[in-house]
Amino acid sequence: DIPYTLAVRFAMQEVPLQSAESQSIYPPQPSDPVFIIRDKVVEGKGIWEGLQGFGIKKLEVFKGKVAIDRFGEHGQNGVILITPNTRN
């Protein structure tokens, strides 16, 4: 095996929250991981509202025993911990 780097370019269009929410084809399921922003469990449009004006500095994924040990019952199905950028 030879390791290599592959550059991938992509662009994302900004979609208004109402449109994005109404077009969702994947409603949250009980087995979905929990999203945590600023030490608060968020779901649905709360994820985007929690990042509005900040962007994402770091995104961490926790699963299994590590998620349960760190986040208790919230970690049952995994946790996606989002650290937003800070405003200057």
C-alpha positions as CSV (number, residue, x, y, z in Angstrom):
1,D,0.0,0.0,0.0
2,I,1.3,3.4,-0.9
3,P,-0.2,6.4,1.0
4,Y,-1.2,9.4,-1.0
5,T,-3.1,12.7,-0.7
6,L,-6.0,13.4,-2.9
7,A,-7.3,17.0,-3.1
8,V,-11.0,17.3,-3.2
9,R,-12.8,20.5,-4.1
10,F,-16.4,21.1,-3.4
11,A,-18.8,24.0,-2.9
12,M,-21.9,24.2,-0.7
13,Q,-24.9,26.4,-1.3
14,E,-26.4,28.2,1.6
15,V,-30.0,27.0,2.2
16,P,-32.4,29.0,4.4
17,L,-33.2,27.1,7.6
18,Q,-36.9,26.9,6.7
19,S,-36.2,25.3,3.4
20,A,-33.6,22.9,4.8
21,E,-35.8,21.8,7.6
22,S,-38.9,21.3,5.4
23,Q,-36.8,19.3,2.8
24,S,-35.2,17.0,5.4
25,I,-35.6,13.4,4.3
26,Y,-33.8,12.0,7.3
27,P,-35.8,12.8,10.5
28,P,-33.9,12.2,13.7
29,Q,-34.1,8.7,15.0
30,P,-33.8,7.5,18.6
31,S,-30.6,5.7,17.7
32,D,-28.9,8.8,16.3
33,P,-26.0,10.3,18.1
34,V,-26.4,13.4,20.3
35,F,-25.1,16.8,19.2
36,I,-23.5,19.0,21.9
37,I,-22.6,22.6,21.4
38,R,-21.4,24.8,24.2
39,D,-22.2,22.1,26.8
40,K,-25.8,21.9,25.7
41,V,-27.5,19.0,23.9
42,V,-29.0,20.4,20.7
43,E,-31.1,18.8,17.9
44,G,-32.8,19.9,14.7
45,K,-32.4,23.5,13.8
46,G,-30.8,24.1,17.2
47,I,-27.6,22.8,15.8
48,W,-27.4,25.5,13.2
49,E,-28.7,28.2,15.5
50,G,-25.9,27.3,18.0
51,L,-23.3,27.9,15.3
52,Q,-24.9,31.0,13.6
53,G,-22.2,33.6,13.2
54,F,-19.4,31.4,14.5
55,G,-18.6,28.4,12.3
56,I,-17.0,25.2,13.4
57,K,-13.5,25.2,15.1
58,K,-13.5,21.6,16.0
59,L,-15.7,18.5,15.6
60,E,-15.2,15.4,17.8
61,V,-17.0,12.1,17.6
62,F,-17.3,9.8,20.6
63,K,-18.7,6.3,20.6
64,G,-19.2,3.3,22.9
65,K,-17.8,3.3,26.4
66,V,-15.8,6.5,25.9
67,A,-19.0,8.4,25.0
68,I,-20.9,6.9,27.9
69,D,-18.1,7.5,30.4
70,R,-17.7,11.2,29.3
71,F,-21.4,12.1,28.6
72,G,-23.4,9.7,30.7
73,E,-26.8,8.7,29.3
74,H,-26.4,11.2,26.4
75,G,-23.6,9.0,25.1
76,Q,-25.7,5.9,24.7
77,N,-25.7,6.2,20.8
78,G,-22.6,8.3,20.5
79,V,-21.9,12.0,20.7
80,I,-20.9,14.6,18.1
81,L,-19.2,17.4,20.1
82,I,-19.0,20.7,18.2
83,T,-16.7,23.5,19.3
84,P,-17.6,26.7,17.5
85,N,-15.1,29.4,16.6
86,T,-15.0,32.3,19.0
87,R,-15.7,35.8,17.9
88,N,-12.9,38.3,18.1
